[in-house]
């Protein structure tokens, strides 16, 4: 049996394009890496975005495992320098409301989830058992879950203004999926490793 540990990066600076982790984000990542340090990972994969790489580096340091960067782990779209945050959120919500909607920049929620599922399928062909750690983004992990499992099987949050439905995965939350023939969701967005809220 192969077990995937999907970790969202830590809290990031509220700036566009490619923000780094905040001090709290670094602390979240350190605590999460410590929490998982006794799990022997065969591989660590990360999104190329700075906030994900900074998070992954703490896990890699704890286990002396190299990080593999995979562009398919990025978000479906990013807040860019030439647009307001409101413009970005409006476009993001459209992709949540209609999973096949392709934003002006980036990919649809459906495409994003399919890209990440392909990574899991490739890893399952490579490893018949063991553990793999993937550091990615809340939207991307959510898109994967919506692709693999039924919408009814996953708790959603509804954005009150737009009505967009999404899976609320907090910073450095841990989602666990097992592959033993089929995919099985073990836990979603677990933050029980934080003794106090880190916000």
C-alpha positions in Angstrom: 0.0 0.0 0.0 1.2 3.5 -0.9 0.4 6.4 1.3 0.4 10.0 0.1 0.9 12.9 2.5 -0.3 16.1 0.9 0.7 19.2 2.8 -0.3 22.7 2.0 2.5 25.2 2.3 2.7 27.5 5.3 1.2 31.0 5.5 2.5 33.3 2.8 3.1 37.1 2.5 0.0 38.9 1.1 1.8 40.0 -2.1 1.3 38.9 -5.7 3.2 36.6 -8.0 5.5 34.4 -5.9 5.3 35.3 -2.2 7.6 33.8 0.5 6.4 32.4 3.8 5.8 34.7 6.7 7.5 34.0 10.0 4.3 32.2 11.1 4.4 30.2 7.9 7.9 29.1 8.6 6.9 28.1 12.2 3.9 26.2 10.8 6.2 24.3 8.4 8.7 23.5 11.1 6.1 22.1 13.4 4.6 20.0 10.6 8.0 18.7 9.5 8.7 17.7 13.1 5.3 16.0 13.4 6.0 13.9 10.3 9.7 13.3 10.9 9.3 9.6 11.9 7.5 8.7 8.7 10.1 7.4 6.2 9.3 9.1 2.9 10.5 7.5 -0.4 10.2 10.9 -2.2 9.4 14.5 -1.5 7.8 16.5 -4.3 7.1 20.2 -4.3 5.5 22.9 -6.3 8.1 25.2 -7.8 6.5 28.2 -6.0 8.7 29.8 -3.3 6.3 29.3 -0.5 6.0 25.5 -1.3 9.8 25.1 -1.7 10.5 26.8 1.6 8.0 24.5 3.3 9.5 21.4 1.5 13.0 22.3 2.5 12.2 21.9 6.2 11.0 18.3 5.5 13.9 17.5 3.3 16.4 18.8 5.9 14.7 16.6 8.6 14.9 13.5 6.5 18.0 14.1 4.3 15.9 13.5 1.2 16.2 15.6 -2.0 13.2 17.5 -3.3 11.8 16.9 -6.7 10.1 19.9 -8.2 7.0 19.3 -10.4 5.4 22.2 -12.2 2.0 20.3 -12.2 1.7 21.0 -8.5 1.2 24.8 -8.8 -2.2 26.5 -8.3 -4.7 26.7 -11.2 -4.0 30.4 -11.3 -1.9 32.9 -9.4 -2.4 36.5 -8.3 -0.2 38.5 -10.7 1.4 41.9 -10.5 -0.8 43.6 -13.1 -4.2 42.8 -11.5 -6.0 43.8 -8.3 -6.7 41.2 -5.6 -10.4 41.6 -6.2 -9.9 40.8 -9.9 -7.9 37.7 -9.0 -10.6 36.5 -6.5 -13.4 37.0 -9.0 -11.6 34.9 -11.5 -10.7 32.3 -8.8 -14.3 32.0 -7.7 -15.4 31.4 -11.3 -13.1 28.4 -11.5 -14.6 27.1 -8.3 -18.2 27.6 -9.5 -17.6 26.0 -12.9 -14.8 23.4 -12.7 -14.3 23.4 -16.5 -14.0 27.2 -16.8 -10.5 28.1 -18.1 -9.3 31.4 -16.5 -7.6 34.1 -18.5 -4.3 32.9 -17.1 -3.8 29.4 -15.7 -5.9 26.3 -16.0 -9.4 25.1 -15.0 -10.0 23.4 -11.7 -10.8 20.2 -13.5 -7.5 20.3 -15.5 -5.5 21.2 -12.3 -7.0 18.2 -10.4 -6.3 15.8 -13.4 -2.7 17.0 -13.5 -2.1 16.2 -9.9 -3.9 12.9 -10.1 -1.5 11.9 -12.9 1.4 12.6 -10.5 -0.2 10.2 -8.0 -0.8 7.6 -10.7 2.9 7.9 -11.8 4.1 7.5 -8.3 1.8 4.5 -7.7 3.4 2.8 -10.7 6.9 3.6 -9.4 6.2 2.6 -5.7 4.0 -0.3 -4.7 4.2 0.6 -1.0 5.7 3.2 1.3 5.1 6.9 1.8 5.4 9.9 -0.4 5.2 13.6 0.7 3.8 16.2 -1.6 4.0 19.9 -0.8 1.5 21.9 -2.8 -1.3 24.5 -2.6 -4.8 24.5 -1.0 -6.5 24.9 -4.3 -4.5 22.2 -6.1 -5.0 19.6 -3.3 -8.7 20.5 -3.3 -8.9 20.1 -7.1 -7.3 16.7 -6.7 -9.8 15.6 -4.1 -12.7 16.8 -6.2 -11.3 14.8 -9.1 -10.7 11.5 -7.3 -13.6 11.4 -4.8 -17.3 12.3 -5.1 -18.3 15.8 -4.1 -20.6 14.3 -1.4 -17.6 12.6 0.3 -15.8 15.8 0.9 -16.8 18.7 3.2 -17.1 22.0 1.3 -17.3 25.6 2.3 -19.5 28.0 0.4 -18.2 31.5 -0.3 -21.1 33.7 0.7 -20.8 36.4 -1.9 -20.2 34.3 -5.0 -21.6 31.0 -4.0 -18.3 29.3 -5.0 -17.8 25.9 -3.3 -14.3 24.9 -2.2 -12.5 22.6 0.2 -11.0 24.6 3.1 -7.5 23.4 3.5 -5.6 25.5 6.0 -1.9 26.3 5.9 0.3 23.3 6.7 -2.7 21.0 7.0 -2.2 17.4 6.2 -4.4 15.4 3.8 -3.7 11.6 3.6 -4.7 9.4 0.6 -3.9 5.7 0.4 -3.5 3.7 -2.9 -4.2 0.0 -2.6 -5.9 -0.8 -5.9 -8.2 2.2 -5.6 -7.7 5.6 -3.9 -9.0 5.9 -0.3 -9.3 9.2 1.6 -7.9 8.8 5.1 -8.0 12.4 6.4 -8.6 15.9 4.9 -6.9 19.1 6.0 -5.8 17.8 9.5 -4.2 20.5 11.7 -4.3 18.5 15.0 -0.5 18.7 15.1 -0.8 22.4 16.1 -1.3 22.6 19.8 -2.4 26.2 19.4 -3.8 27.9 16.4 -1.1 29.6 14.3 -2.7 32.4 12.3 
